[in-house]
Amino acid sequence: MSLEQKKWTPFRTFVEIVGWIGAIALVYAYYLIQTKRVEYDESIYLWLNIIGALCLMLNTVYHHAYPSAVTNLIWFLIGAYMVIKIWSEKSEHLNYS
């Protein structure tokens, strides 16, 4: 069944809204880093990437766009890794202070 033939349901509307939120979050994160308004290790940048990737992953899985879903899974994992790494470094710094 093609996308045009799918009936609009409350869940489909939710998935579409979540997809747009994800797209906006990733584009905004890109804007912030490119205009040097944030650094790569700032929380806002990392969380925009994590949230954006998760939202787009949901949307792309729903639409059976699995290459995009895997790309967003990897994007999410990189963001999550960076958050854990930064938190770990901050924790170590506090322990040695």
PDB file as gemmi writes it, atoms N, CA and C in Angstrom:
CRYST1    1.000    1.000    1.000  90.00  90.00  90.00 P 1                      
ATOM      1  N   MET A   1       0.856  -1.177   0.000  1.00  0.00           N  
ATOM      2  CA  MET A   1       0.000   0.000   0.000  1.00  0.00           C  
ATOM      3  C   MET A   1       0.901   1.240   0.000  1.00  0.00           C  
ATOM      4  N   SER A   2       0.657   2.138  -0.946  1.00  0.00           N  
ATOM      5  CA  SER A   2       1.475   3.345  -1.034  1.00  0.00           C  
ATOM      6  C   SER A   2       1.062   4.349   0.046  1.00  0.00           C  
ATOM      7  N   LEU A   3       1.952   5.307   0.266  1.00  0.00           N  
ATOM      8  CA  LEU A   3       1.698   6.321   1.292  1.00  0.00           C  
ATOM      9  C   LEU A   3       0.417   7.099   0.987  1.00  0.00           C  
ATOM     10  N   GLU A   4       0.171   7.366  -0.284  1.00  0.00           N  
ATOM     11  CA  GLU A   4      -1.027   8.117  -0.648  1.00  0.00           C  
ATOM     12  C   GLU A   4      -2.294   7.332  -0.316  1.00  0.00           C  
ATOM     13  N   GLN A   5      -2.200   5.991  -0.297  1.00  0.00           N  
ATOM     14  CA  GLN A   5      -3.360   5.164  -0.028  1.00  0.00           C  
ATOM     15  C   GLN A   5      -3.590   4.947   1.458  1.00  0.00           C  
ATOM     16  N   LYS A   6      -2.601   5.268   2.286  1.00  0.00           N  
ATOM     17  CA  LYS A   6      -2.769   5.089   3.725  1.00  0.00           C  
ATOM     18  C   LYS A   6      -3.786   6.087   4.250  1.00  0.00           C  
ATOM     19  N   LYS A   7      -4.636   5.588   5.094  1.00  0.00           N  
ATOM     20  CA  LYS A   7      -5.659   6.433   5.690  1.00  0.00           C  
ATOM     21  C   LYS A   7      -5.026   7.275   6.807  1.00  0.00           C  
ATOM     22  N   TRP A   8      -5.427   8.521   6.894  1.00  0.00           N  
ATOM     23  CA  TRP A   8      -4.949   9.372   7.980  1.00  0.00           C  
ATOM     24  C   TRP A   8      -5.598   8.925   9.279  1.00  0.00           C  
ATOM     25  N   THR A   9      -4.771   8.678  10.250  1.00  0.00           N  
ATOM     26  CA  THR A   9      -5.226   8.270  11.574  1.00  0.00           C  
ATOM     27  C   THR A   9      -4.579   9.192  12.589  1.00  0.00           C  
ATOM     28  N   PRO A  10      -5.042   9.210  13.814  1.00  0.00           N  
ATOM     29  CA  PRO A  10      -4.368  10.019  14.835  1.00  0.00           C  
ATOM     30  C   PRO A  10      -2.893   9.622  15.002  1.00  0.00           C  
ATOM     31  N   PHE A  11      -2.584   8.319  14.898  1.00  0.00           N  
ATOM     32  CA  PHE A  11      -1.190   7.897  15.035  1.00  0.00           C  
ATOM     33  C   PHE A  11      -0.349   8.395  13.868  1.00  0.00           C  
ATOM     34  N   ARG A  12      -0.877   8.340  12.658  1.00  0.00           N  
ATOM     35  CA  ARG A  12      -0.132   8.841  11.499  1.00  0.00           C  
ATOM     36  C   ARG A  12       0.116  10.340  11.645  1.00  0.00           C  
ATOM     37  N   THR A  13      -0.882  11.068  12.128  1.00  0.00           N  
ATOM     38  CA  THR A  13      -0.697  12.506  12.363  1.00  0.00           C  
ATOM     39  C   THR A  13       0.406  12.730  13.388  1.00  0.00           C  
ATOM     40  N   PHE A  14       0.391  11.941  14.461  1.00  0.00           N  
ATOM     41  CA  PHE A  14       1.429  12.026  15.492  1.00  0.00           C  
ATOM     42  C   PHE A  14       2.813  11.768  14.888  1.00  0.00           C  
ATOM     43  N   VAL A  15       2.932  10.717  14.075  1.00  0.00           N  
ATOM     44  CA  VAL A  15       4.217  10.369  13.463  1.00  0.00           C  
ATOM     45  C   VAL A  15       4.707  11.491  12.556  1.00  0.00           C  
ATOM     46  N   GLU A  16       3.814  12.106  11.817  1.00  0.00           N  
ATOM     47  CA  GLU A  16       4.205  13.197  10.929  1.00  0.00           C  
ATOM     48  C   GLU A  16       4.672  14.419  11.730  1.00  0.00           C  
ATOM     49  N   ILE A  17       3.961  14.740  12.797  1.00  0.00           N  
ATOM     50  CA  ILE A  17       4.356  15.872  13.648  1.00  0.00           C  
ATOM     51  C   ILE A  17       5.713  15.593  14.291  1.00  0.00           C  
ATOM     52  N   VAL A  18       5.899  14.379  14.795  1.00  0.00           N  
ATOM     53  CA  VAL A  18       7.174  13.996  15.401  1.00  0.00           C  
ATOM     54  C   VAL A  18       8.300  14.107  14.361  1.00  0.00           C  
ATOM     55  N   GLY A  19       8.043  13.683  13.147  1.00  0.00           N  
ATOM     56  CA  GLY A  19       9.035  13.799  12.076  1.00  0.00           C  
ATOM     57  C   GLY A  19       9.438  15.230  11.813  1.00  0.00           C  
ATOM     58  N   TRP A  20       8.461  16.117  11.775  1.00  0.00           N  
ATOM     59  CA  TRP A  20       8.765  17.537  11.557  1.00  0.00           C  
ATOM     60  C   TRP A  20       9.531  18.130  12.738  1.00  0.00           C  
ATOM     61  N   ILE A  21       9.185  17.728  13.945  1.00  0.00           N  
ATOM     62  CA  ILE A  21       9.935  18.190  15.120  1.00  0.00           C  
ATOM     63  C   ILE A  21      11.391  17.741  15.018  1.00  0.00           C  
ATOM     64  N   GLY A  22      11.603  16.494  14.615  1.00  0.00           N  
ATOM     65  CA  GLY A  22      12.959  15.990  14.449  1.00  0.00           C  
ATOM     66  C   GLY A  22      13.737  16.749  13.394  1.00  0.00           C  
ATOM     67  N   ALA A  23      13.097  17.013  12.270  1.00  0.00           N  
ATOM     68  CA  ALA A  23      13.762  17.758  11.197  1.00  0.00           C  
ATOM     69  C   ALA A  23      14.144  19.156  11.663  1.00  0.00           C  
ATOM     70  N   ILE A  24      13.229  19.817  12.337  1.00  0.00           N  
ATOM     71  CA  ILE A  24      13.501  21.171  12.840  1.00  0.00           C  
ATOM     72  C   ILE A  24      14.630  21.147  13.863  1.00  0.00           C  
ATOM     73  N   ALA A  25      14.616  20.153  14.754  1.00  0.00           N  
ATOM     74  CA  ALA A  25      15.666  20.059  15.777  1.00  0.00           C  
ATOM     75  C   ALA A  25      17.037  19.883  15.136  1.00  0.00           C  
ATOM     76  N   LEU A  26      17.162  19.010  14.143  1.00  0.00           N  
ATOM     77  CA  LEU A  26      18.460  18.789  13.508  1.00  0.00           C  
ATOM     78  C   LEU A  26      18.922  19.993  12.708  1.00  0.00           C  
ATOM     79  N   VAL A  27      18.017  20.624  12.008  1.00  0.00           N  
ATOM     80  CA  VAL A  27      18.399  21.817  11.236  1.00  0.00           C  
ATOM     81  C   VAL A  27      18.798  22.949  12.176  1.00  0.00           C  
ATOM     82  N   TYR A  28      18.087  23.100  13.279  1.00  0.00           N  
ATOM     83  CA  TYR A  28      18.426  24.139  14.250  1.00  0.00           C  
ATOM     84  C   TYR A  28      19.783  23.857  14.888  1.00  0.00           C  
ATOM     85  N   ALA A  29      20.074  22.598  15.215  1.00  0.00           N  
ATOM     86  CA  ALA A  29      21.387  22.238  15.765  1.00  0.00           C  
ATOM     87  C   ALA A  29      22.477  22.571  14.756  1.00  0.00           C  
ATOM     88  N   TYR A  30      22.241  22.261  13.508  1.00  0.00           N  
ATOM     89  CA  TYR A  30      23.211  22.567  12.451  1.00  0.00           C  
ATOM     90  C   TYR A  30      23.424  24.075  12.334  1.00  0.00           C  
ATOM     91  N   TYR A  31      22.352  24.832  12.370  1.00  0.00           N  
ATOM     92  CA  TYR A  31      22.438  26.292  12.330  1.00  0.00           C  
ATOM     93  C   TYR A  31      23.273  26.817  13.497  1.00  0.00           C  
ATOM     94  N   LEU A  32      23.001  26.315  14.702  1.00  0.00           N  
ATOM     95  CA  LEU A  32      23.722  26.788  15.889  1.00  0.00           C  
ATOM     96  C   LEU A  32      25.221  26.522  15.789  1.00  0.00           C  
ATOM     97  N   ILE A  33      25.597  25.357  15.303  1.00  0.00           N  
ATOM     98  CA  ILE A  33      27.014  25.019  15.220  1.00  0.00           C  
ATOM     99  C   ILE A  33      27.691  25.780  14.079  1.00  0.00           C  
ATOM    100  N   GLN A  34      27.001  25.944  12.966  1.00  0.00           N  
ATOM    101  CA  GLN A  34      27.596  26.639  11.820  1.00  0.00           C  
ATOM    102  C   GLN A  34      27.765  28.133  12.065  1.00  0.00           C  
ATOM    103  N   THR A  35      26.884  28.709  12.850  1.00  0.00           N  
ATOM    104  CA  THR A  35      26.983  30.145  13.139  1.00  0.00           C  
ATOM    105  C   THR A  35      27.796  30.413  14.402  1.00  0.00           C  
ATOM    106  N   LYS A  36      28.403  29.339  14.942  1.00  0.00           N  
ATOM    107  CA  LYS A  36      29.271  29.425  16.123  1.00  0.00           C  
ATOM    108  C   LYS A  36      28.556  29.998  17.351  1.00  0.00           C  
ATOM    109  N   ARG A  37      27.266  29.742  17.438  1.00  0.00           N  
ATOM    110  CA  ARG A  37      26.503  30.155  18.614  1.00  0.00           C  
ATOM    111  C   ARG A  37      26.658  29.148  19.752  1.00  0.00           C  
ATOM    112  N   VAL A  38      27.081  27.921  19.417  1.00  0.00           N  
ATOM    113  CA  VAL A  38      27.341  26.889  20.418  1.00  0.00           C  
ATOM    114  C   VAL A  38      28.602  26.133  20.020  1.00  0.00           C  
ATOM    115  N   GLU A  39      29.142  25.409  20.987  1.00  0.00           N  
ATOM    116  CA  GLU A  39      30.268  24.508  20.738  1.00  0.00           C  
ATOM    117  C   GLU A  39      29.729  23.096  20.584  1.00  0.00           C  
ATOM    118  N   TYR A  40      30.539  22.220  20.000  1.00  0.00           N  
ATOM    119  CA  TYR A  40      30.094  20.851  19.735  1.00  0.00           C  
ATOM    120  C   TYR A  40      29.771  20.061  20.994  1.00  0.00           C  
ATOM    121  N   ASP A  41      30.300  20.492  22.139  1.00  0.00           N  
ATOM    122  CA  ASP A  41      30.078  19.727  23.367  1.00  0.00           C  
ATOM    123  C   ASP A  41      29.074  20.378  24.313  1.00  0.00           C  
ATOM    124  N   GLU A  42      28.333  21.367  23.827  1.00  0.00           N  
ATOM    125  CA  GLU A  42      27.308  22.006  24.662  1.00  0.00           C  
ATOM    126  C   GLU A  42      26.032  21.163  24.667  1.00  0.00           C  
ATOM    127  N   SER A  43      25.391  21.160  25.818  1.00  0.00           N  
ATOM    128  CA  SER A  43      24.195  20.323  26.014  1.00  0.00           C  
ATOM    129  C   SER A  43      23.117  20.593  24.979  1.00  0.00           C  
ATOM    130  N   ILE A  44      22.835  21.843  24.682  1.00  0.00           N  
ATOM    131  CA  ILE A  44      21.735  22.156  23.750  1.00  0.00           C  
ATOM    132  C   ILE A  44      21.998  21.530  22.385  1.00  0.00           C  
ATOM    133  N   TYR A  45      23.223  21.604  21.917  1.00  0.00           N  
ATOM    134  CA  TYR A  45      23.578  21.025  20.622  1.00  0.00           C  
ATOM    135  C   TYR A  45      23.424  19.507  20.650  1.00  0.00           C  
ATOM    136  N   LEU A  46      23.952  18.889  21.688  1.00  0.00           N  
ATOM    137  CA  LEU A  46      23.873  17.431  21.796  1.00  0.00           C  
ATOM    138  C   LEU A  46      22.440  16.942  21.906  1.00  0.00           C  
ATOM    139  N   TRP A  47      21.638  17.592  22.753  1.00  0.00           N  
ATOM    140  CA  TRP A  47      20.259  17.148  22.946  1.00  0.00           C  
ATOM    141  C   TRP A  47      19.391  17.415  21.720  1.00  0.00           C  
ATOM    142  N   LEU A  48      19.640  18.505  20.997  1.00  0.00           N  
ATOM    143  CA  LEU A  48      18.893  18.728  19.752  1.00  0.00           C  
ATOM    144  C   LEU A  48      19.178  17.607  18.761  1.00  0.00           C  
ATOM    145  N   ASN A  49      20.434  17.160  18.690  1.00  0.00           N  
ATOM    146  CA  ASN A  49      20.779  16.063  17.794  1.00  0.00           C  
ATOM    147  C   ASN A  49      20.156  14.749  18.237  1.00  0.00           C  
ATOM    148  N   ILE A  50      20.190  14.468  19.536  1.00  0.00           N  
ATOM    149  CA  ILE A  50      19.618  13.224  20.044  1.00  0.00           C  
ATOM    150  C   ILE A  50      18.109  13.190  19.824  1.00  0.00           C  
ATOM    151  N   ILE A  51      17.434  14.245  20.207  1.00  0.00           N  
ATOM    152  CA  ILE A  51      15.977  14.306  20.051  1.00  0.00           C  
ATOM    153  C   ILE A  51      15.587  14.291  18.578  1.00  0.00           C  
ATOM    154  N   GLY A  52      16.301  15.072  17.777  1.00  0.00           N  
ATOM    155  CA  GLY A  52      16.013  15.112  16.346  1.00  0.00           C  
ATOM    156  C   GLY A  52      16.163  13.753  15.689  1.00  0.00           C  
ATOM    157  N   ALA A  53      17.248  13.048  16.032  1.00  0.00           N  
ATOM    158  CA  ALA A  53      17.487  11.732  15.448  1.00  0.00           C  
ATOM    159  C   ALA A  53      16.407  10.735  15.874  1.00  0.00           C  
ATOM    160  N   LEU A  54      16.028  10.760  17.135  1.00  0.00           N  
ATOM    161  CA  LEU A  54      14.973   9.845  17.605  1.00  0.00           C  
ATOM    162  C   LEU A  54      13.649  10.115  16.904  1.00  0.00           C  
ATOM    163  N   CYS A  55      13.304  11.383  16.793  1.00  0.00           N  
ATOM    164  CA  CYS A  55      12.041  11.741  16.135  1.00  0.00           C  
ATOM    165  C   CYS A  55      12.038  11.306  14.674  1.00  0.00           C  
ATOM    166  N   LEU A  56      13.135  11.569  13.976  1.00  0.00           N  
ATOM    167  CA  LEU A  56      13.198  11.168  12.572  1.00  0.00           C  
ATOM    168  C   LEU A  56      13.252   9.654  12.417  1.00  0.00           C  
ATOM    169  N   MET A  57      13.861   8.977  13.382  1.00  0.00           N  
ATOM    170  CA  MET A  57      13.902   7.519  13.327  1.00  0.00           C  
ATOM    171  C   MET A  57      12.481   6.948  13.397  1.00  0.00           C  
ATOM    172  N   LEU A  58      11.673   7.460  14.299  1.00  0.00           N  
ATOM    173  CA  LEU A  58      10.288   7.011  14.396  1.00  0.00           C  
ATOM    174  C   LEU A  58       9.558   7.230  13.070  1.00  0.00           C  
ATOM    175  N   ASN A  59       9.727   8.417  12.513  1.00  0.00           N  
ATOM    176  CA  ASN A  59       9.054   8.754  11.271  1.00  0.00           C  
ATOM    177  C   ASN A  59       9.509   7.864  10.119  1.00  0.00           C  
ATOM    178  N   THR A  60      10.817   7.641  10.007  1.00  0.00           N  
ATOM    179  CA  THR A  60      11.319   6.860   8.877  1.00  0.00           C  
ATOM    180  C   THR A  60      10.985   5.375   9.008  1.00  0.00           C  
ATOM    181  N   VAL A  61      10.956   4.857  10.222  1.00  0.00           N  
ATOM    182  CA  VAL A  61      10.529   3.459  10.399  1.00  0.00           C  
ATOM    183  C   VAL A  61       9.061   3.317   9.993  1.00  0.00           C  
ATOM    184  N   TYR A  62       8.243   4.257  10.405  1.00  0.00           N  
ATOM    185  CA  TYR A  62       6.822   4.228  10.052  1.00  0.00           C  
ATOM    186  C   TYR A  62       6.641   4.193   8.528  1.00  0.00           C  
ATOM    187  N   HIS A  63       7.479   4.945   7.828  1.00  0.00           N  
ATOM    188  CA  HIS A  63       7.379   5.031   6.368  1.00  0.00           C  
ATOM    189  C   HIS A  63       8.217   3.964   5.658  1.00  0.00           C  
ATOM    190  N   HIS A  64       8.780   3.037   6.423  1.00  0.00           N  
ATOM    191  CA  HIS A  64       9.584   1.945   5.876  1.00  0.00           C  
ATOM    192  C   HIS A  64      10.809   2.460   5.115  1.00  0.00           C  
ATOM    193  N   ALA A  65      11.353   3.581   5.555  1.00  0.00           N  
ATOM    194  CA  ALA A  65      12.572   4.142   4.962  1.00  0.00           C  
ATOM    195  C   ALA A  65      13.748   3.714   5.843  1.00  0.00           C  
ATOM    196  N   TYR A  66      14.082   2.425   5.733  1.00  0.00           N  
ATOM    197  CA  TYR A  66      15.031   1.829   6.671  1.00  0.00           C  
ATOM    198  C   TYR A  66      16.457   2.380   6.560  1.00  0.00           C  
ATOM    199  N   PRO A  67      16.966   2.729   5.393  1.00  0.00           N  
ATOM    200  CA  PRO A  67      18.298   3.341   5.359  1.00  0.00           C  
ATOM    201  C   PRO A  67      18.345   4.656   6.160  1.00  0.00           C  
ATOM    202  N   SER A  68      17.311   5.448   6.054  1.00  0.00           N  
ATOM    203  CA  SER A  68      17.240   6.685   6.837  1.00  0.00           C  
ATOM    204  C   SER A  68      17.082   6.385   8.318  1.00  0.00           C  
ATOM    205  N   ALA A  69      16.327   5.361   8.651  1.00  0.00           N  
ATOM    206  CA  ALA A  69      16.146   4.985  10.056  1.00  0.00           C  
ATOM    207  C   ALA A  69      17.474   4.560  10.670  1.00  0.00           C  
ATOM    208  N   VAL A  70      18.251   3.770   9.926  1.00  0.00           N  
ATOM    209  CA  VAL A  70      19.559   3.332  10.430  1.00  0.00           C  
ATOM    210  C   VAL A  70      20.499   4.531  10.566  1.00  0.00           C  
ATOM    211  N   THR A  71      20.475   5.432   9.611  1.00  0.00           N  
ATOM    212  CA  THR A  71      21.294   6.643   9.693  1.00  0.00           C  
ATOM    213  C   THR A  71      20.945   7.431  10.946  1.00  0.00           C  
ATOM    214  N   ASN A  72      19.668   7.573  11.229  1.00  0.00           N  
ATOM    215  CA  ASN A  72      19.252   8.311  12.422  1.00  0.00           C  
ATOM    216  C   ASN A  72      19.562   7.547  13.702  1.00  0.00           C  
ATOM    217  N   LEU A  73      19.541   6.229  13.666  1.00  0.00           N  
ATOM    218  CA  LEU A  73      19.960   5.448  14.823  1.00  0.00           C  
ATOM    219  C   LEU A  73      21.432   5.707  15.124  1.00  0.00           C  
ATOM    220  N   ILE A  74      22.261   5.696  14.088  1.00  0.00           N  
ATOM    221  CA  ILE A  74      23.688   5.979  14.276  1.00  0.00           C  
ATOM    222  C   ILE A  74      23.885   7.400  14.781  1.00  0.00           C  
ATOM    223  N   TRP A  75      23.141   8.353  14.223  1.00  0.00           N  
ATOM    224  CA  TRP A  75      23.212   9.756  14.658  1.00  0.00           C  
ATOM    225  C   TRP A  75      22.874   9.851  16.144  1.00  0.00           C  
ATOM    226  N   PHE A  76      21.816   9.155  16.560  1.00  0.00           N  
ATOM    227  CA  PHE A  76      21.415   9.120  17.964  1.00  0.00           C  
ATOM    228  C   PHE A  76      22.508   8.520  18.837  1.00  0.00           C  
ATOM    229  N   LEU A  77      23.074   7.397  18.409  1.00  0.00           N  
ATOM    230  CA  LEU A  77      24.104   6.730  19.208  1.00  0.00           C  
ATOM    231  C   LEU A  77      25.342   7.599  19.383  1.00  0.00           C  
ATOM    232  N   ILE A  78      25.719   8.315  18.344  1.00  0.00           N  
ATOM    233  CA  ILE A  78      26.857   9.237  18.455  1.00  0.00           C  
ATOM    234  C   ILE A  78      26.536  10.330  19.466  1.00  0.00           C  
ATOM    235  N   GLY A  79      25.359  10.903  19.383  1.00  0.00           N  
ATOM    236  CA  GLY A  79      24.959  11.940  20.336  1.00  0.00           C  
ATOM    237  C   GLY A  79      24.911  11.425  21.761  1.00  0.00           C  
ATOM    238  N   ALA A  80      24.342  10.236  21.939  1.00  0.00           N  
ATOM    239  CA  ALA A  80      24.266   9.644  23.284  1.00  0.00           C  
ATOM    240  C   ALA A  80      25.663   9.353  23.821  1.00  0.00           C  
ATOM    241  N   TYR A  81      26.542   8.858  22.973  1.00  0.00           N  
ATOM    242  CA  TYR A  81      27.924   8.597  23.378  1.00  0.00           C  
ATOM    243  C   TYR A  81      28.592   9.887  23.861  1.00  0.00           C  
ATOM    244  N   MET A  82      28.391  10.969  23.122  1.00  0.00           N  
ATOM    245  CA  MET A  82      29.018  12.242  23.499  1.00  0.00           C  
ATOM    246  C   MET A  82      28.471  12.757  24.828  1.00  0.00           C  
ATOM    247  N   VAL A  83      27.174  12.631  25.054  1.00  0.00           N  
ATOM    248  CA  VAL A  83      26.592  13.064  26.334  1.00  0.00           C  
ATOM    249  C   VAL A  83      27.200  12.266  27.477  1.00  0.00           C  
ATOM    250  N   ILE A  84      27.280  10.957  27.314  1.00  0.00           N  
ATOM    251  CA  ILE A  84      27.858  10.106  28.363  1.00  0.00           C  
ATOM    252  C   ILE A  84      29.327  10.459  28.589  1.00  0.00           C  
ATOM    253  N   LYS A  85      30.063  10.663  27.513  1.00  0.00           N  
ATOM    254  CA  LYS A  85      31.487  10.999  27.613  1.00  0.00           C  
ATOM    255  C   LYS A  85      31.681  12.325  28.357  1.00  0.00           C  
ATOM    256  N   ILE A  86      30.910  13.321  28.008  1.00  0.00           N  
ATOM    257  CA  ILE A  86      31.040  14.642  28.641  1.00  0.00           C  
ATOM    258  C   ILE A  86      30.632  14.568  30.098  1.00  0.00           C  
ATOM    259  N   TRP A  87      29.540  13.877  30.403  1.00  0.00           N  
ATOM    260  CA  TRP A  87      29.121  13.731  31.801  1.00  0.00           C  
ATOM    261  C   TRP A  87      30.185  12.997  32.606  1.00  0.00           C  
ATOM    262  N   SER A  88      30.775  11.982  31.996  1.00  0.00           N  
ATOM    263  CA  SER A  88      31.813  11.213  32.671  1.00  0.00           C  
ATOM    264  C   SER A  88      33.040  12.085  32.948  1.00  0.00           C  
ATOM    265  N   GLU A  89      33.429  12.888  31.980  1.00  0.00           N  
ATOM    266  CA  GLU A  89      34.583  13.781  32.153  1.00  0.00           C  
ATOM    267  C   GLU A  89      34.295  14.828  33.219  1.00  0.00           C  
ATOM    268  N   LYS A  90      33.092  15.374  33.226  1.00  0.00           N  
ATOM    269  CA  LYS A  90      32.733  16.361  34.256  1.00  0.00           C  
ATOM    270  C   LYS A  90      32.730  15.723  35.633  1.00  0.00           C  
ATOM    271  N   SER A  91      32.233  14.483  35.721  1.00  0.00           N  
ATOM    272  CA  SER A  91      32.212  13.773  36.992  1.00  0.00           C  
ATOM    273  C   SER A  91      33.628  13.520  37.492  1.00  0.00           C  
ATOM    274  N   GLU A  92      34.519  13.092  36.599  1.00  0.00           N  
ATOM    275  CA  GLU A  92      35.911  12.866  36.983  1.00  0.00           C  
ATOM    276  C   GLU A  92      36.558  14.151  37.441  1.00  0.00           C  
ATOM    277  N   HIS A  93      36.265  15.255  36.747  1.00  0.00           N  
ATOM    278  CA  HIS A  93      36.826  16.551  37.103  1.00  0.00           C  
ATOM    279  C   HIS A  93      36.366  16.968  38.505  1.00  0.00           C  
ATOM    280  N   LEU A  94      35.096  16.734  38.800  1.00  0.00           N  
ATOM    281  CA  LEU A  94      34.577  17.089  40.126  1.00  0.00           C  
ATOM    282  C   LEU A  94      35.188  16.216  41.208  1.00  0.00           C  
ATOM    283  N   ASN A  95      35.454  14.970  40.906  1.00  0.00           N  
ATOM    284  CA  ASN A  95      36.049  14.054  41.878  1.00  0.00           C  
ATOM    285  C   ASN A  95      37.503  14.408  42.197  1.00  0.00           C  
ATOM    286  N   TYR A  96      38.198  15.010  41.216  1.00  0.00           N  
ATOM    287  CA  TYR A  96      39.593  15.372  41.435  1.00  0.00           C  
ATOM    288  C   TYR A  96      39.764  16.783  41.969  1.00  0.00           C  
ATOM    289  N   SER A  97      38.685  17.529  42.044  1.00  0.00           N  
ATOM    290  CA  SER A  97      38.773  18.921  42.509  1.00  0.00           C  
ATOM    291  C   SER A  97      38.810  19.000  44.019  1.00  0.00           C  
TER     292      SER A  97                                                      
END                                                                             
